[in-house]
Amino acid sequence: MSRVRIQPEPQELTRKQRRELARAQRKATEEADAQRAARRTRLTLLGGVLTGIVAGIIVVLVATAGGGAVNKVTPASREGRAVASEVTALLAGIPQHGNVLGQPKAPVTLQYFGDLECPVCGAFTVQALPTIIHRWVRSGELRIEYRSLETATREPEVFKVQQVAALAAGDQSRLWNFVETFYHEQQEEDSGYVTERYLQGIAGQVPGLNLSRWAAHRDDAALVNQLSSDAQDANNRGLDGTPAFLIGRSGGTTSRLEPSSLTAASSFNDAIEKLVKS
């Protein structure tokens, strides 16, 4: 007959056994606490990851809404109306013809090579150009030709579409309104914001632009040929960045103008004044 060994009751444990038992219980408790803490940390991290994923999804949805624009251009919004009013006030009363702003017989011509997505062009157009327009174009002493040169726009097809959209507005003597509005409404570079919806929004901010006529004129092959001509002229003159400028007496030879600042008009004023007095 086998014997069954009976474990002693706690009160029967020796002092040493009680210490060992207490130590084991503490260890078990500490391990359980550690496991619970680790579980809470994992849940917290998981929650953070999920929050980040959700936030990322929201950003993507916002960015892709309306065909990829970061922010939709809304002509009827307060901001859209403010831009339209500012551009209209700047250009009011100044004759336009095609890509030219100013009196046809102005003694000095400034050729401005730009890419509508170029942020440096945007800074020049918004900050320095208004002073030049007020002082020289409005007085009839300067005419400005807007020329196209692809530098900032990554996709050649997008460049062609956006520049042709501006040239098409020139058919209604509103290219400069379109160009100025585009530069005022520029969004984050390389964000893919230039979509058909964006271009329609820009056109919608140009007062008096017949949108149906504008849309039809965008199919004119002559406008694409003008882009090629601008690119060839820029290449012949060694222009490889935007904004770039050629200046001279109207009908005569032009020379490259390299201003010391693109956000101040002083260099332009000096060059124009010299030619006006020559």
ABEGO torsion letter per residue (X at the ends): XBBBBBBBBAAABBAAAAAAAAAAAAAAAAAAAAAAAAAAAAAAAAAAAAAAAAAAAAAAAAAABGGGBABBBBAABAAAAAAAAAAAAAABGBBBBEABBEBAABABBBBBBBBAABAAAAAAAAAAAAAAAAAAAAAGABBBBBBBBBAABABAAAAAAAAAAAAAAAAAGAAAAAAAAAAAABBBBGAGABBAAAAAAAAAABBGBBAAAAAAAAABAAAAAAAAAAAAAAAAAGBABOBBBBBBBBGBBBBBBBBABAABAAAAAAAAAAAAAX
